[in-house]
Amino acid sequence: MATVDKEQPVETDRARGDGGPRWGLWFTTAATVLGILLAGGSLLRDYFGWERHPDPGSTTPAGANVTPGSGGTTAAPTGTPVAGTSAPAPASVHVDSLQLKAGAANLVPLPRSLKGLPGLDRAITVRCPENTAQDQQRAVTYELLRRHQDLTLGIQAYSPDDPRAKVRVTVYVAVKRPDDSVDRLRRGSADAQQGVPGSLTADVAGADDLILEVTCELPTSVVVLADARVTPA
């Protein structure tokens, strides 16, 4: 009968086998390490955003604002003005569409030789004065009713007798006072010569009426006011 020494460990058949328990330990350890690596990679991806994307230039949303050098885009909401752009200017109104208050007799048709030229489809053509003591200037008056603020117009001279005829246009405004008296205020003037057009801008804000006065070297001339416009107040 065999005697077992209690001071020595018992050697079993499993310990003398083919190392099965040790291979299991390796598999368990490898699975644990692999799980840690996978969990760590997922954490890094979620925290730092480490994820492969297509080229950002090919996925920029329509209407997005791209800041040079930043590599990022910011979508601009529909209907929202983009920073750095200005609001569109108010639409202007042709002076010939305003109510003519005085001077209708001083208006004449556009000379035939000027018809069809660019910018003259809405021209205001004023006959020149006779240059007598009683007839030194001609004028036309339009109602502004304090609804407009800026006037722009082009000036052309035309004379069948002198290819160098000169004309002058002077802008006045009429402002009615509370006591019904009227102030006539000069707002600017400009010259033109046949073949050498001029231009004029004037501030007409707060005016009740617009007065366009012409003077000429030759009484046979006419003054063509091209593309005369006022902007709304």
Buried (B, 14 or more C-beta within 10 A) or exposed (E): EEEEEEEEEEEEEEEEEEEEEEEEEEEEEEEEEEEEEEEEEEEEEEEEEEEEEEEEEEEBEEEEEEEEEEEEBEEBEEEEEEEEEEEEEEEBBEBBEBEBBEBEEBBBEBBEEBEEEEEBEBBBBBBBBEEEEEEEBBBBBBBBEBBBBBBBBBBBBBBEEBEEBBBBBBBBBBBEEEEEEEEEBEBBBBBBBBEEBBEBEBEBBEBBBBBBBBBBBBBBBBBBBBBBBBBEB
